[in-house]
Amino acid sequence: MTVELSGKVALVTGASRGIGYGVAEALVARGDRVCITGRNEDALKEAVEKLGADRVIGVAGKAHDLDHQAEAVDRVMEAFGRVDFLVNNAGTNPVFGPLADLDLNVARKVYETNVISALGFAQKTWHAWQKDNGGAIVNIASVSGIAPSPFIAAYGMSKAAMINLTQQLAHEFAPKVRVNAIAPAVVKTKFAEALYEGREAEAAAAYPLGRLGVPSDIGGTAAFLTSDQSDWITGQTLVVDGGIFLNAAVG
């Protein structure tokens, strides 16, 4: 099936697989042209081919690398002439355990990848296109940034910072650019499999909707937040959690 081009262009970071790929897939399906980034060049090439090399380009590199950020934005502008949407999905979670024993160098790495890189990409897309032409930014946060998550505390802290970054940018970039965040619960990806591997049925049973998330759940939400249907929404964090927060009710 041929999808008519929307005329819009998106940059999605960390999109060779998982949530980022699901977001890119949703944007391509509605007619956007997309640039995806990722660390692994082979995985990125494979993702580009699956998504459609006529509509998608890939730029390999580490999200926190300033040269990579600049190259990605430059490549988008060279290839498509605009960058309407930025989806900051690239992230890392190299450590599990309590904050009391957290290696502070690891904490710095988590923040550098999960928060500072998002700010860097936002700055670059703003100056390259959005400042004069408008657009939207979506930051992929997490429910762990809203409530304590004992096993992924460092990750949760970084996602709480991303939620605040979303609010700050929404205030600063208005009225030209809308900035929102998505806070998923557990989504079935390689990144998150340590949270459900070998016990998926048990993990899913805790969710009122009876299942874990899948990348297309987040992809559809990102497509909404970068569409005209969300044109009066900015500075918000949309929780996409299969109802898991309902279980926090008292009584």
CORJOGI-V644461 format. One record per helix or strand. SS is the DSSP state (hx for helix, st for strand). FROM is the first residue (numbers start at 1). LEN is the number of residues. If there is no record, write none. Layout:
ss = <SS;SS>
from = <FROM;FROM>
len = <LEN;LEN>
This chain:
ss = <st;hx;st;hx;st;hx;st;st;hx;hx;st;hx;st;hx;st;st;hx;hx;st;hx;hx;st;hx>
from = <9;18;33;41;56;66;85;97;99;104;135;143;152;153;177;187;193;200;213;215;228;237;244>
len = <4;12;6;11;5;15;4;1;3;30;6;3;1;21;8;1;3;6;1;11;3;4;5>
